[in-house]
C-alpha cells in the first residue's frame, strides 16, 4: 500500500486514476479546486481517501495542503502531478494573459506541489515523483503556443529533476498522453486521432507506475508518428503545420 498525492483528481484522467489507485488498495490524498467529487471519493472509499482541496496556483494553499498531508500521514511514497488546463491561441488576437494563465496552472502549480511534496517524499518508501505532460511536446502544432510551451517546460523540469534527485533515490516519471476523452478535450473543435477513453488511459498509467519508467507515452502509434514528424527538417514541419492550420480554418 502506498501513500499517494494525486492532483487534478476531480475529473478526467485524474478522477479515473484515483479510482484505479483506490481499487488497488492505496491511500490517496486527492486535490482539485472542486471539492464535491473529492468528497464523493471519500464517501465511497472511506479512510483510504484524504481530501485536500485547494487552488494549486496559490503557493500558500499548496503549502497548507502539504502540511495537512504531513500531519495525517507523515510521508508520501508517490506524488502524481496531474492538474492542468488547456487554452488555444488565436494569433490574430494574441493574448499574453492566456499564456500566463496556462503556464500558471500547468507549470507553476506543479512547481508549488513539488516544493511541498519533496520533504514528504524524502520520508517515504521508494519515493516516486510523477508528472503529466503531453504528447504535444513532440511536435509544434497550430494554436498550441500556450499549452505546448507549458508542457515543454514541464518536460524539462521533470527531466532535470530526475538527474538531481537520482542521488536521493527519488525516481521521476513523465506521462505523455495523446488525445484522451475528457471534459477538457471535449471542448476541442478539431479532429483528435486515436483518442482513448479516459478509463483506458488511467488504467494504462496505473499498470505501469510500479515499473517506474522514465516515460509513459501513449497511444504508441500516435506517439511514433509525432516523433517521426518532429524529427523532420523545420521547413517540412512548418509545411505540415501550415496545412493543419489551413484545414482547421476551413473546418
Secondary structure, DSSP 8 states (H G I E B T S, - for coil): --EEEEESTTSHHHHHHHHHHHHTT-EEEEE-S--HHHHHHHHHHGGGEEE----TTSHHHHHHHHHHHHHHHS--SEEEE---------GGG--HHHHHHHHIIIIIHHHHHHHHHHHHHTTSSS-EEEEE--GGGGS--TT-HHHHHHHHHHHHHHHHHHHHHGGGT-EEEEEEE--EESTTGGG--S--TT-EEHHHHHHHHHHHHTTT-SEEEESHHHHHHHHHHHTS-HHHHHHHHHHHHHHHHH-
